[in-house]
Amino acid sequence: MAELKLDEARVDRLDEVLAFVDGVLEQLDCPLKAQMQLDVAVEELFVNIASYAYAPGTGPAALRVDVEEEGRVVAVTFVDQGVPYDPLAKPDPDITLSAEERQPGGLGIFMVKRSMDDMAYRREDDSNVLTIRKRL
């Protein structure tokens, strides 16, 4: 397990977050396709936390990377103490509609759900805890 704690979840710290996750993935000899999918998911989820969890202010966040099933699965967990928000509770956008016809928002979370093998949310000790899993 590796953990990164940020005193402030800000979009300008995204490079630091991605470098942390990529450092763990490189130690695992993670396939490039899986690493790219994880990077996109981490970026989407972290930017959402930085942009909305404490709006209009900022607050702490933590990321934890765990290796499961003897190195065959990577789990990335995001923890923030922002407003309660379950990204899995919102219905998926209707991607058969044109961009003009669709309700705004939700496409990033939809892409994360499609590219990961599992995604789970819970509210624990006044914190949002979101975990994504990718099979390598």
N, C-alpha and C positions, 0 to 999 in steps of 0.2 A: 504494500500500500504506500502511496505517495500522496502528500497533501500540500495544497497551496492555500494560504489564508491571506485574504486581502482586507485591509482596514477600510478600503473604499472600493466598491464595485463601480468602476468608471470605464466607459468605452475606450478611453485612451490607454487602458491596461490590457486590452485584448491581445497585443503581441506577447506580453508576459504570460498570459494564460495559455496561449497556443504553444509557446516555447516550452512551458511546463509539461503540457500533455504530450507534445511531440517527443520530448526527452524520454518520457516513460515508454512511449510506443517504439522508439528506436531501440531501446534496450531489449524489447520483446521481438525484434525483427518483424515488426508488424508489416503485413503486405501493404503496398502503396495505395491500392484502391480502398482498403479499410481505413487507412490513416487519413486519406482525403475525405472519406465520408464522416469520420469522427471529427475532423477539423471543422467541417461545415456545420455539423451539429453543435459542437462546442461553441463556435462563433455565434450561431443563432441564439442559443440558450443564454450565453453570457451577456450578449448585447441586450437581450430582453431584460435580464436582471438589472444590468447597469442603467437601462433606460426607464424602466417602469416600477421596479420593486420598491424604491424609496422616493419616487417622484413627488415633488420637484427636487428633493434633496438627494443624498447619497448615504450609503451604509455598507456594512461589511458583507463579505461573501467568502465562501470556501469551496474549493474543488478537491475531490478525492478521486484518485484513480486506483482501482483494485483489479487484480488479475484473478480470474476464477477458472474453474475446471482445468487445472493444470496448464494454464497459459493459453487456453483456447478461446477465452472470452475476456474482453476488457469491459469494465464497468466504470463509468464516470458519474460521480454524484456531485450535484450542485446544492449548496445550502445557503439560504439567505434569510434574514429576519424581516423582510419586507412585508407588504400587504399580502394576505393569504391569496394565492392564485394557483389554481390547478389547470395547467395548459391542456390536460387530457379531457377535461370536462366539456370543453367547447366542441361542437360538432365539426367534422372536417369540412373544408370548403368544397363546393360543387365545382370541380375542375372541368366539367363539361360545358360550363357557362363561359362566355367571353369575359375578359377582365372588366369590361364596363358593367356587365350584369352581376358580377360577383360582389358579395359583401366584402368590404376591406378587412384585411387582417387574417391571420390564421394560416397563411400559406407556408411560412417558415416552420411552424410547429408541424404542419402536415408533412413537409419534406423530411423533417427529423424523424417522425414516426415511420415514414416509408423506408428510410435508409438504415434504421437501427433494427436490431432483432427484438428488443424489448425496451419499454419506456414505462416508468412507474413514478407516481407522485404520492407523497403523504405530507400531512401537516404534523409536525412533531416539536414539542417544546417551543411553541410560538415561532417556528421556522418552516419555511418551504423546503422540502427535500425532494429533489428530482433526480432520478437515476436513469441513465441510458446504458444499454448493453449492446455490444457488437461482437459477434463471433468472428474470430480471425481465420 
